[in-house]
């Protein structure tokens, strides 16, 4: 049996927090959920005990919001995972949040089941972005990673997988679409991570695009 994941919800809309907490606890017994309307005390608490497995925070709050908390964690080299909740769907904002280290960006329009899916994915080491926002959050241009010739020592299969990653497909969905095993997909993804010295999909896809630009300039 897995240990319960200790989650802290931070949102100044108390009724929203209460509702989300109740829904998460009702949907699964694998989570322990607390909530607070302020994030001001969190840095001291994390320094004292680092007692939480996951923080879910509203992007915009009085005082310390999602961006401020992410900056603090980044500067203090604190590894506590953070998921950001927001009604904002601006790709530039999402990109900035991911660059600061967030492991997920959750629209407040999400159902509790979508939030639970995102939490479970992040528990397994994935980064979660809404599919309809993923391409815009990765870059502002229209070229996709699958459009270019081979770059960065990647095989055609790896670029094909990267193109499906960009569309937001999970490893299992990529495996189903390409008629290969999930383990094979994981092997290719891990090779790409190692090749570009990155640890998540977002950084990997951005590194591939940057390498494509460099290649097009040299050509």
ABEGO torsion letter per residue (X at the ends): XBBBBBBBBBBABAAAAAAAAAAAAAABAABBBBBBABAAAAAAAAAAAGABABBBBBABBBEBBAAAAAAAAAAAGBABBBBBBBABABAAAAAAAAAAGBABBBBAABBAAAAAAAAAAAAAGBBBBBAAAAAAAABABABBAAABBBBGGBBAAAAAAAAAAAAGBBAAAAAAAAGBBAAAAAAAAAAAAAAAGBABAAAAAAAAAAAAAAAAAAX
